[in-house]
Amino acid sequence: MSSIKITEIRSKKADELKKQLDELGKEQFNLRFQASNGQLNNTGRVKEVRRGIAKIKTIFNEKKGKE
């Protein structure tokens, strides 16, 4: 999975954003678990997931504020 684009996030609805946020949260947990066990191959993915979560939360809060 590549980095998440802001334009893609803005085009989604609130329920889709929540679903994607849940998926990224699960992936982040798995990556942290792999890192603690020394099984993580792609360390850069942790940073991508963390930033993706931040982007989604930012856009979600913007949409929530407009309503």
N, C-alpha and C positions, 0 to 999 in steps of 0.2 A: 504494500500500500504506500502510495506516494504522499507527499505533504498535502494538507487540506487547503483548498483555495477559498478565500473569503467570498468570492462571487458565488461559489457553490453553496456555501453555508447560508448566505443571505436569501437564496432562492428557495430554501426549504422551509417547511412549516414547523411550528413549535413541537408537535409530536414527533416529527422526523428528527429534529435536533436532540430531543430527549433520548430517542432510541440510539442515535449515533454516539451521544455522550456516554450512555451506558456501555456500549460496545468498547469505546476507548478506555473507559474506566476498568473494564475487565482485562483488556489487553495490557494496560499499565500494571495491574496487579500481577499478571503472568510474567511480564518482563522483570518486575522487581524480584519475583520469586526465582526466576532463572538467574538473575544477577547474583543473588545471595548464595545460590548453589554453584556458581561458577560455570553455568551452562550457557550464558548469554553470548551469542556470536556477533550480533549487530548492535553494538552499544549506542550508535547514533539513533536507533529507533526509539529509545527511551526519550530522547529530546524531542523528536518529532511528535510522539504521542502526547507528551506534556504540553507542547505548544498548540497542538490540535484541540486539546481539552480547553485551553485558555481561549482560543479563538471562538469555539462554540459557545462557551459561557458568556463571552463578551457580546456576541450577536444575540444570544438568547435574552440577555438582560436589556439590550437595546429594544428588541421587539416587545418585551414585557413592559417597558416604560412607555411605549407609544400607545398601548391599549388603555 
